[in-house]
Amino acid sequence: MRDRRARRLAPWLAVVLVALLAGVSVGTALVVAGHLREDAVALSRLYAAVFAGLNDPEEGAELQALLGLAEEVKGTGIPLVLTDGTGRVAATANLPFEAELDDPRVREYARRLDRQNPPLMNELGGTVHFGPVPFREQLLVLALLQAATLVCMVLVGRYAYRNAMASQRDRLWVAMAREAAHQMGTPLTSLEGWIEQVRSRPSPPAGLADHLAADAERLDRVAQRFERIGNEAKREPVGLGAVADRVAGYFRPRLPRHANPVVLTVQAAGSGPIVSGDPVLLEWALEALVKNAIDALQGRAGTITIEVGAQGEHGVVRVRDDGPGVSGEVRRRLFDPGVTTKERGWGIGLALTQRVVEDAHGGNLTLEVTETGASFLIELPLAEA
């Protein structure tokens, strides 16, 4: 409960932090602009006082102008220490402590100022030791506040990302569970149908044992598929034509035959071409495409075709149907987990197929552009001779 509340508050906290950072940034800009304006006013006042003193015909005006200039400099708040050519302290201004000119602390403070700013030499051989402007501390506080806000934003973003990933993993586990139930649903439903036929007839129908064995084998293969998740795919010679025949052979007896019949055909020259891969995973990928085509034809008659062949250095498998096709809006996100056009679907079949084909086997899965229906193309590297 607490974790869910934190997840809901995380976006709002991020918004507050962004607003705080924006406010601090604007405040910093305003503070800098204000001090620059004050510096311009102070420099203008200094220039005006010096110019007036130099042009005043009265005796002693220059001295008064210099004294006034010294007071204006003190008013800036910049710490200053003036030393003559012998290193003796001649004057000070804005020191953080009270001391006489010959106090050793003054010379030590001058050396400390030199570590902050390089000293200036005047024409008489003296040296000016000066420190930072007073409002630098204010800027430092604002910068620290900005840094703290950024750190908080990073922490909130990291927390939100971890929660999003956790939510995604939760959804994926739920989707995997639903996919497992979906995979097992077909053979279980088929088994129930065969059992009902056995109960309703005095003698079992012909081929019943084969159908029951096929459903039991499929349940075993489904279990093997989910055992392979997270493990490295096997590498052994796999005939794509044989995989297509096996998939079609399982689905044909379970397709609608009377109302809205669906016809499933395979176009392959033998059991090839041969690729190097995991037969269990490749069969899973092809079954997902065929099942997707069957679902697309739900409630209507149609045809599903599995074409197997070779193009250059790749074995190709194409699954085509004459259903309603895929809309442009869904096409862009078709292979993303959770994207589905079915009311009861979880949108993980095509995502798993793409992962099996591309990640586990270095192939390529694409939805081809067709005038009617949908056509999925699997391309896999051929096995070395």
MOURWO-V523676 format. One record per residue. SS is DSSP state (h for helix, s for strand, l for the rest). Layout:
ss:SS
ss:SS
This chain:
ss:l
ss:h
ss:h
ss:h
ss:h
ss:h
ss:h
ss:h
ss:h
ss:h
ss:h
ss:h
ss:h
ss:h
ss:h
ss:h
ss:h
ss:h
ss:h
ss:h
ss:h
ss:h
ss:h
ss:h
ss:h
ss:h
ss:h
ss:h
ss:h
ss:h
ss:h
ss:h
ss:h
ss:h
ss:h
ss:h
ss:h
ss:h
ss:h
ss:h
ss:h
ss:h
ss:h
ss:h
ss:h
ss:h
ss:h
ss:h
ss:h
ss:h
ss:h
ss:h
ss:h
ss:h
ss:l
ss:l
ss:l
ss:l
ss:l
ss:l
ss:h
ss:h
ss:h
ss:h
ss:h
ss:h
ss:h
ss:h
ss:h
ss:h
ss:h
ss:h
ss:h
ss:h
ss:h
ss:l
ss:l
ss:l
ss:l
ss:s
ss:s
ss:s
ss:s
ss:l
ss:l
ss:l
ss:l
ss:l
ss:s
ss:s
ss:s
ss:s
ss:s
ss:l
ss:l
ss:l
ss:l
ss:l
ss:l
ss:l
ss:l
ss:l
ss:l
ss:h
ss:h
ss:h
ss:h
ss:h
ss:h
ss:h
ss:h
ss:h
ss:h
ss:h
ss:h
ss:h
ss:l
ss:l
ss:l
ss:s
ss:s
ss:l
ss:l
ss:l
ss:l
ss:l
ss:s
ss:s
ss:s
ss:s
ss:l
ss:l
ss:l
ss:l
ss:l
ss:h
ss:h
ss:h
ss:h
ss:h
ss:h
ss:h
ss:h
ss:h
ss:h
ss:h
ss:h
ss:h
ss:h
ss:h
ss:h
ss:h
ss:h
ss:h
ss:h
ss:h
ss:h
ss:h
ss:h
ss:h
ss:h
ss:h
ss:h
ss:h
ss:h
ss:h
ss:h
ss:h
ss:h
ss:h
ss:h
ss:h
ss:h
ss:h
ss:h
ss:h
ss:h
ss:h
ss:h
ss:h
ss:h
ss:h
ss:h
ss:h
ss:h
ss:h
ss:h
ss:h
ss:h
ss:h
ss:h
ss:h
ss:h
ss:h
ss:h
ss:h
ss:h
ss:h
ss:h
ss:h
ss:l
ss:l
ss:l
ss:l
ss:l
ss:l
ss:l
ss:h
ss:h
ss:h
ss:h
ss:h
ss:h
ss:h
ss:h
ss:h
ss:h
ss:h
ss:h
ss:h
ss:h
ss:h
ss:h
ss:h
ss:h
ss:h
ss:h
ss:h
ss:l
ss:l
ss:l
ss:l
ss:l
ss:l
ss:l
ss:s
ss:s
ss:s
ss:s
ss:h
ss:h
ss:h
ss:h
ss:h
ss:h
ss:h
ss:h
ss:h
ss:h
ss:h
ss:h
ss:h
ss:l
ss:l
ss:l
ss:l
ss:l
ss:l
ss:l
ss:l
ss:l
ss:s
ss:s
ss:s
ss:s
ss:s
ss:s
ss:l
ss:l
ss:l
ss:l
ss:l
ss:l
ss:s
ss:s
ss:s
ss:s
ss:l
ss:h
ss:h
ss:h
ss:h
ss:h
ss:h
ss:h
ss:h
ss:h
ss:h
ss:h
ss:h
ss:h
ss:h
ss:h
ss:h
ss:h
ss:h
ss:l
ss:l
ss:l
ss:l
ss:l
ss:s
ss:s
ss:s
ss:s
ss:s
ss:s
ss:s
ss:s
ss:s
ss:s
ss:l
ss:l
ss:s
ss:s
ss:s
ss:s
ss:s
ss:s
ss:s
ss:s
ss:l
ss:l
ss:l
ss:l
ss:l
ss:l
ss:h
ss:h
ss:h
ss:h
ss:l
ss:l
ss:l
ss:l
ss:l
ss:l
ss:l
ss:l
ss:l
ss:l
ss:l
ss:l
ss:l
ss:l
ss:l
ss:l
ss:l
ss:h
ss:h
ss:h
ss:h
ss:h
ss:h
ss:h
ss:h
ss:h
ss:h
ss:h
ss:l
ss:l
ss:l
ss:l
ss:s
ss:s
ss:s
ss:s
ss:s
ss:l
ss:l
ss:l
ss:l
ss:l
ss:s
ss:s
ss:s
ss:s
ss:s
ss:s
ss:s
ss:s
ss:s
ss:l
ss:l
ss:l
